[in-house]
Amino acid sequence: MPRARKATRASRRSPARRSSATRHAHARENGHGTNALSLLVEQHHETRRLFRELAEAEGEERRELFLRLADELAAHTTLEERLLYPTIAQIEGMAAVARDALEEHLIVKRLLADMLEKDLEDEVFDAKCRVLEVEVTRHFEEEESGLLPRLAHALGRERLRELGGEMEQEFEELMRHEPRSRVPRETDSAPLIT
């Protein structure tokens, strides 16, 4: 992998480096529930932060950050595919939006699979990483500006809290088992919403 500027020691020790699963577990222990929208937005922020750190890292640290990013993305996409998009598809006029999001996930998974399975030249890895970041960022922005506000209006607070609890548990379970390892097997087609 290519050499890049090294991340500062302060950024590596920052409390923000805790995974989103760890932060939400801490919130739950303190009696605070997490609604689904807050959980997703926090995962989006964590992923953006990992992309920034990855751009600054080099050597083994870069590889470790990429694997962490791959795990976060794999768990996040699985979480949305299993729990969020089926819920969205049940809302009147939203089924096509959920299907489009699943196709966007497939693009991300194909890029991740390439990056995970191949010993890429530095320039190729960098190019794929830039494209991955653009695709993921665009997807997040679409969710945050359109999809999630519509979901909030359609579901209400209590259902969002229930869904958030389910999503939180699912994410924590997924993160225990290197979710990136499943990505290469999920690149043939987007899952169907039932």
C-alpha positions in Angstrom: 0.0 0.0 0.0 1.2 3.5 -0.6 3.0 5.7 1.7 1.1 8.7 3.0 1.6 11.2 5.7 1.5 9.6 9.1 -1.4 10.3 11.4 -0.5 12.2 14.5 -0.2 10.4 17.8 -3.0 12.6 19.2 -5.4 11.6 16.5 -4.7 7.9 17.1 -5.4 8.2 20.8 -8.5 10.3 20.5 -11.7 9.0 22.3 -13.4 9.4 18.9 -11.4 6.4 17.7 -13.7 4.0 19.6 -15.9 2.1 17.2 -19.5 3.2 16.9 -20.5 -0.1 18.5 -18.4 0.7 21.6 -19.9 4.2 21.9 -23.4 2.9 21.7 -22.8 0.1 24.2 -21.5 2.8 26.6 -24.6 4.9 26.0 -26.9 1.9 26.6 -25.1 1.1 29.9 -25.8 4.7 31.0 -29.5 4.3 30.3 -29.7 6.2 27.1 -31.5 4.5 24.2 -30.3 5.1 20.7 -32.7 5.7 17.9 -32.0 4.2 14.5 -31.3 7.5 12.8 -28.7 8.5 15.4 -27.0 5.2 15.2 -26.7 5.4 11.4 -25.5 8.9 11.4 -22.9 8.1 14.0 -21.7 5.2 11.9 -21.5 7.5 8.9 -19.3 9.9 10.9 -17.1 7.0 12.1 -16.7 5.8 8.5 -15.8 9.3 7.3 -13.2 9.6 10.1 -11.7 6.3 9.1 -11.3 7.5 5.5 -9.5 10.6 6.7 -7.2 8.5 8.9 -6.5 6.1 6.1 -5.4 8.9 3.8 -2.8 9.9 6.4 -1.5 6.5 7.4 1.2 4.3 6.0 2.6 0.8 6.2 1.0 -1.6 8.7 -1.1 1.1 10.3 -2.7 1.8 6.9 -3.5 -1.9 6.4 -5.1 -2.1 9.9 -7.1 1.0 9.2 -8.3 -0.3 5.9 -9.4 -3.6 7.5 -11.2 -1.7 10.2 -12.9 0.4 7.6 -13.9 -2.7 5.6 -15.4 -4.2 8.8 -17.3 -1.1 9.6 -18.7 -0.8 6.0 -19.5 -4.5 5.8 -21.4 -4.5 9.1 -23.1 -1.2 8.3 -24.3 -2.4 4.9 -25.5 -5.7 6.3 -27.4 -3.9 9.1 -29.2 -1.7 6.6 -30.0 -4.6 4.3 -31.4 -6.8 7.1 -33.3 -4.2 9.2 -33.5 -0.7 7.7 -34.3 -1.2 4.0 -37.1 -3.8 4.6 -38.6 -1.3 7.0 -38.3 1.5 4.4 -39.8 -0.7 1.7 -43.0 -1.0 3.7 -43.5 2.8 3.7 -45.7 3.9 0.9 -43.7 5.2 -2.1 -40.4 4.1 -0.6 -39.8 0.6 -2.1 -37.9 2.0 -5.1 -35.6 4.1 -2.8 -34.8 1.0 -0.8 -34.0 -1.0 -3.9 -31.7 1.8 -5.2 -29.9 1.8 -1.9 -29.3 -1.9 -2.1 -27.8 -1.5 -5.6 -25.5 1.2 -4.2 -24.4 -1.2 -1.5 -23.5 -3.7 -4.2 -21.1 -1.2 -5.8 -19.4 -0.7 -2.5 -19.1 -4.4 -1.8 -17.6 -5.0 -5.2 -14.9 -2.3 -4.6 -14.2 -3.7 -1.1 -14.0 -7.3 -2.4 -11.4 -6.1 -5.0 -9.4 -4.3 -2.3 -9.6 -7.3 0.1 -8.8 -10.1 -2.2 -6.0 -8.7 -4.4 -2.5 -7.7 -3.8 -2.9 -4.3 -5.5 -0.2 -1.9 -6.6 -0.2 1.2 -4.5 -1.6 3.4 -7.3 -4.5 1.0 -7.9 -5.3 0.7 -4.2 -5.3 4.5 -3.9 -7.6 4.9 -6.9 -10.0 2.3 -5.6 -9.9 3.9 -2.1 -10.8 7.3 -3.6 -13.7 5.8 -5.6 -14.9 3.9 -2.6 -14.8 7.1 -0.5 -16.8 9.0 -3.2 -19.4 6.3 -3.5 -19.8 5.9 0.3 -19.9 9.6 1.0 -22.5 10.2 -1.7 -24.6 7.3 -0.4 -24.4 8.7 3.2 -25.4 12.2 2.0 -28.4 10.9 0.1 -29.5 9.0 3.3 -28.9 11.9 5.6 -30.6 14.5 3.5 -33.6 12.6 2.2 -34.1 9.0 3.3 -33.6 9.3 7.0 -35.7 12.4 7.5 -38.5 10.7 5.6 -38.1 7.6 7.8 -38.2 9.7 10.9 -41.5 11.2 9.8 -43.0 7.9 8.8 -42.0 5.8 11.9 -42.1 8.1 14.9 -39.9 8.2 18.0 -40.9 4.9 19.6 -40.5 2.8 16.5 -37.2 4.5 15.8 -36.0 3.6 19.3 -37.1 0.0 18.9 -35.4 -0.2 15.5 -32.3 1.4 16.9 -32.1 -1.2 19.7 -32.4 -4.0 17.1 -29.8 -2.4 14.9 -27.4 -1.8 17.7 -27.5 -5.4 18.8 -27.1 -6.6 15.2 -24.1 -4.3 14.6 -22.3 -5.4 17.7 -22.8 -9.1 16.8 -21.6 -8.5 13.2 -18.5 -6.7 14.5 -17.5 -9.7 16.6 -16.8 -11.8 13.5 -14.8 -9.8 10.9 -17.8 -8.9 8.7 -15.4 -8.1 5.8 -14.8 -11.8 5.4 -18.4 -12.2 3.9 -18.1 -9.3 1.4 -16.5 -11.3 -1.5 -19.4 -13.7 -1.4 -22.0 -10.9 -1.6 -20.9 -9.3 -4.9 -23.1 -11.2 -7.4 -26.3 -9.3 -6.9 -28.0 -7.0 -4.4 -30.2 -8.8 -1.9 -33.9 -8.9 -2.5 -36.3 -7.1 -0.2 -39.0 -9.5 1.0 
